[in-house]
Amino acid sequence: MDASRLRLCRSLLFLPASNPRAIEKARGLDADMIVLDLEDAVKPEDKAEARRLAEAAVRDGFGGRPVAVRINAVGSPFFGDDVVAVRRMQPDHVVLAKAETPKQVADAAWLTAKRILAMVETARGVIDAAAIAQATGGLVAGTNDLAADLHIPANEGRRGLSYALQRIVLAARAAGVPAFDGVYNKLDDEEGLAEQCREGRAFGFDGKSLIHPGQIATANRIFSPAPGEVEEALRLIAAATGGAERFEGRMIEAMHVEQARALVAKARL
């Protein structure tokens, strides 16, 4: 899956690869990508079984939707076994947890022989995000671990993460790869999830990481172009004649036409 197709993914549903019921249920869900997790969602004693189940799940597929496998970080005692297991699979991507250097990403890509999505989850990862983005197929903000690494209190929301999140998006855009926002932890707070999705889209993220099926519809809706946006984009394209000109009370130029065409293309796909 190339960057242009990956950028269309609005919802990345992470689920424990050790949970066969969750895997089976995911086959009927509307998430744009399924991420089988071998890392934090799996207990150490369940890692081997999670690898076995992930291999079977990737082989059986998810109705043609892209699937990724998140492996443990470089240096983890589980990394080597994850690499061996993933080499036998054919996922669309491998998600590398706690990526901190471009060398880690390059090494993971070489060892797994797969395309890598790098999770930026530490202060060092944020500082080196631009270099990491150049070595990967996309960036995923690991907001829980990042907040902990930055010593942000759990009840402070995302105020302290704003600079880091914007830096992740900047790095991805400079490298021409997609960027995905981190998870929302409150499972029964649809309004809070919607607010965070809107914030993530405003930051420039292409989609959002999710941890529960109930979050999929909200993420898909907010990270999709709204009907009003599409209608305005179509009017703008039809009205543009080239150069700077007035359109519905504002000035537009070629850049705005390109944005409008991209939005319409995303809506159609």
N, C-alpha and C positions, 0 to 999 in steps of 0.2 A: 504494500500500500504506500503510494507516494504521498508527499506532503500535502498536495492539493486535496486528495481524498481524505487523508487523515484529519485535515482541518475542518471537514464537515461533521466530525464526531462531536455531538453536543453533550453526550452523557457517557461516562466511563464507569461502569459498575464494577467495583472491587468486591470479590467474594472469596471466602476461604476455600482453597482447593481441597481442604480436608472434609468439606461438607457436601456429600453427594446429593442431598435433597436440594440444597441451594443451587448446585450446578444444574440439576434437572429442571428446576423452576425457571432458571435464567433462560432456558431455551424458548420460553414463551413470553419473554419480556421485551419491551421496546427500547432497551438500552442500545446505543449505537456501537458500543464496544464492551465486551466482557473481559475483565481482568481477573485471571485466576491467581490468587495470592498465595505465595509460599513463604511470605515474610511474617509481618507482625500479627496477622490474623490467625496464624497457625502455631499451636503449642510446640515446643521443642520435641516432645515425644511423639507428635503426630506428623512431623516433617516428611518422613519416608512415605507414609501413606498418602500424604498430600501430593507428593511428586507422582506417585502411581496414578492417583485419580486425575491429576492435571493432564497427564499424558493421554489417558483414555478420553477425557473431555475434549482435548484439542483434536484428537483423531475423529471423534464423532461430530464435532463442529456445533455451531449454534445457528443453524439455518442460513448460512451464508454471511452472517455478520462477522466482522473482524474480532479476533480473540488475541489477548496478550497474556503473558505469564510474568508475574512480578517475582523476581528472585531476590535473595538476601544480598546485603551489601558486600562489596569487595572487602576482604579481611574477616568476614563473618565465618564461624566454623561450619556454616551450612552452605557457603558459597560454592565450594568445589562440587558437592553432590548436586546442587541445583544446576550447575553448568552441565554436568554429565547427563542429567535428566533432560534438560532443555534441548541439548543437541539431538536427542532422539525425536523431538517433537517438531511440528511445523506451525507454530503460531505466527500471526502477522507481525507481532513485535514482542520483544522482551523488555519488561520494565525493570530498570536497575534502581534498587533502593539506595538512598543516601549517596548519590553521586557527588563527588567533591572535586574531581579533577578530570580534564579531558582524557588523560591516560587511562583512568579507571574505565571510562566509557569505551575507549578504543580497545582496551584489553578484553572487556566483557563482550564486545562485538566479535572480536577475533575468536575468543574461546567458545562462544555459543554459536557462532556462524549465523547470527540473527540480527535484525535491525533493532536498535536500542532506543527506548524512551527513557530519559534520565529524570529521576525524581530529585528535585532540589529541596533538601530538608534540613540543611545546616547553614550556619553563618558562612563557613568556608565555601559551601556550594553556591550561595548567593553571590559572594565576592567574585567567584570564578565562573559565573553563569554564562557569560559571553563566550568564553573558551569552550565550556562544556557544550553549549548549543551548537557550536561549529562541528562537534564530533558526534552528534546524535541526530535522531530523526524527529525529536520533539522534547519539550520540557513539561514536567508535571510538578506543580507546587505541592510539597508535602507539608501542609500548614501546621499539623499537630506537632510533629517533631521539630519543625522550625521554631514555633512559638516556645517550645520547651528549651531549645538551644539558646534562644535569645532571652530567656528568663522572663517571658511575658506572663503575668498572672492569668490563670485559666478564665477568670470572669471578666477580663478586659476586652473581649471581642478581638477584632482584627485591626484596631487602630495602630498598634505597634508593628503590624506586618505590611502596612501600605507601601513603604519604600521597597521592601524585599519583593513584594508581589509585582510592583511596577518594573523592578529591575529584571525579574524573570521574563516578563513580557517583552521588554526592550531587547534582551538577549536573544529571545526566540525570533523576533521580527528582524533583527540585524542578520541572523543566520538563515532566515527564510524558512523556519520550521514552525509547527504549531505549538501552542502553549495552553495548558489546561489547569484550571483553578483547583484548589484543594477541597477537601471534604467538609461537609457541614455535619456536626456531631449530633445535633438534637433531632431525634427521629420523628417526633410528634409535633414539630413546629413548622408547618408548611409556610406560614407567613415569613418566618425568619429565613427559611431556605430560599424563598423567592427573593427576598431583599438581598441576600448574599449572592444569588445568581445574577441579579441586576447589577450589583456592584462589580462582580467578576467580569461581566460583559463590558461594563463601562471602562474597566481597566484594560480591556483588549483581549481577554482570554477567549479562546475558540469554543471551549466547553468546560464541563465540570466533572471532577471525580465524585463518585457517589458510594455510599456504603449500605443503602437499603433500597429495595425495589420501589417503595413508596415515594422515593425522591425523583424517579425517572421522568414522570410526566411534567413536573415543574421545570426541571432543567431543560428538557427538550423544548418546552414552550418558550422559555425566556431566551434560550440561545438560538432560537429560530427567528428569522426575519418576520415581524408581524405583518399582517395584511396591509395595514396602513403604510408601513415602511415600503413595502413592495410597490404599492400603488403610486406613492410619491416618487420612488426611484424610476418607475416607468414613465411618469410624466416628465421627470427631469431629462431622461434620455431622449424622449421625443422632442423636447423643447430646445435642447442644446444645439447650437449651430457652430460652435467653435470659439475659442478665446474666452475672455471674461465677459459675462453678461448677467442680466438680472433674471432671476427665476423665483416666482412666488415670494417676492419681498426680500430676497437675499441674493448675494453675488455667488456665482458659480464659475468654474473653469474646468479644464480637462480632467484634473484630479477628481473632482466631484462626479464627473461622468463615469470615470473608471470605478469609483467606489459604488456607484449605483448599479453598474453592470455586474460587479462582483456580488452585490447583495441579491440581485435578481437571479443570478446563476445559482447561488447557494439555496435560495428558496425553491427553485425548480428541482434541484438535485435532492 
